[in-house]
Amino acid sequence: MAIAGAIIAVFTAGLGAILGVFAVFGLIIIIGAAMMYSQPGSVKTWGIVILVLGILSLFGVLTALGGILSLVGGILAMTWKPSTRSSMSPPSQSTQIRVCTNCGREVSLGVKFCPHCGKAIPE
């Protein structure tokens, strides 16, 4: 009985450690998603991180669904391209916008520094 209890305890502790690792993977994936949203310039990097962690998450029985969703999200992040706005007639000078070369967010035409990331906007 003592040996069986010891084996069960070791298995349970090992299982808990493995689930803990997968929980850390999930936290990193959530942080990566938030970073991609807040800093569009880092989409490729975080997409790769999420893709790798998604592949590793496939090895866990309980985390396989999360791994599949992470794979899809990582692939979408790596292939995402920001849309460019085009219109038939150019808008007036006061409504024109540009895209920050650092973070990828839209900024007004007369802005010298990006209000989102603080980098200088080239003329």
C-alpha positions in Angstrom: 0.0 0.0 0.0 2.8 2.4 0.9 4.6 1.7 -2.5 1.3 2.2 -4.4 0.8 5.5 -2.5 4.3 6.6 -3.3 3.8 5.8 -7.0 0.5 7.7 -7.1 2.1 10.7 -5.2 5.0 10.8 -7.7 2.7 10.5 -10.7 0.4 13.2 -9.3 3.3 15.6 -8.5 4.7 15.0 -12.0 1.3 15.6 -13.5 1.0 18.8 -11.5 4.4 20.0 -12.7 3.5 19.3 -16.3 0.2 21.1 -16.0 2.0 24.0 -14.3 4.4 24.2 -17.4 1.4 24.3 -19.7 -0.3 27.0 -17.6 2.9 29.1 -18.0 2.7 28.5 -21.7 -0.9 29.8 -21.7 0.1 32.9 -19.7 2.9 33.6 -22.2 0.5 33.2 -25.1 -2.0 35.6 -23.5 0.8 38.1 -22.9 2.0 37.7 -26.5 -1.5 38.4 -27.8 -1.7 41.5 -25.7 1.7 42.6 -27.0 0.7 42.1 -30.6 -2.4 44.2 -30.1 -0.5 47.0 -28.3 2.6 47.0 -30.5 1.7 45.9 -34.1 5.3 46.1 -35.1 6.0 43.0 -33.0 3.4 40.8 -34.6 5.8 38.5 -36.4 8.0 38.0 -33.3 5.1 37.2 -31.0 3.4 35.1 -33.7 6.4 32.9 -33.7 6.5 32.6 -29.9 2.8 31.7 -29.9 3.2 29.2 -32.7 6.1 27.4 -30.9 4.2 27.3 -27.6 1.1 26.1 -29.4 3.1 23.2 -30.9 4.5 22.3 -27.5 1.0 22.5 -26.0 -0.2 19.8 -28.4 1.7 17.3 -26.3 -0.6 17.7 -23.3 -3.9 15.8 -23.3 -5.7 18.6 -21.4 -4.0 21.4 -23.3 -4.3 20.1 -26.9 -7.3 22.3 -27.7 -5.4 25.3 -26.5 -2.5 24.2 -28.6 -4.6 24.0 -31.7 -6.0 27.5 -31.1 -2.5 28.8 -30.4 -1.3 27.3 -33.7 -4.2 29.0 -35.6 -3.5 32.3 -33.8 0.3 32.1 -34.4 -0.1 31.4 -38.1 -2.6 34.2 -38.5 -0.3 36.6 -36.7 2.7 35.7 -38.8 0.7 36.1 -42.1 -1.2 39.3 -41.1 -0.5 42.3 -43.2 -2.0 45.7 -42.2 -4.6 47.0 -44.6 -3.8 50.0 -46.6 -6.6 52.5 -47.2 -7.4 53.5 -50.7 -10.2 55.7 -51.9 -11.4 57.0 -55.2 -10.7 60.6 -54.4 -8.0 61.8 -52.0 -9.3 63.2 -48.7 -8.7 66.8 -47.7 -5.4 67.7 -46.1 -7.0 67.9 -42.6 -8.3 64.3 -42.7 -5.3 62.6 -44.2 -3.6 59.9 -42.0 -0.3 58.1 -42.1 0.9 54.9 -40.5 3.7 54.9 -38.0 6.7 53.0 -39.3 7.5 51.7 -35.8 4.2 50.5 -34.4 2.0 50.4 -37.5 -0.8 52.5 -36.0 -2.5 55.4 -37.8 -1.4 58.9 -37.0 -2.6 62.3 -38.2 -0.8 64.0 -41.1 0.7 66.9 -39.1 2.0 64.8 -36.1 5.7 64.8 -35.6 5.8 62.0 -32.9 3.5 58.9 -32.8 1.1 59.3 -29.9 1.1 55.5 -29.4 4.8 54.6 -29.3 6.5 58.0 -29.1 8.8 57.5 -32.1 9.5 60.4 -34.5 7.3 60.3 -37.7 9.5 60.8 -40.8 8.4 63.5 -43.1 
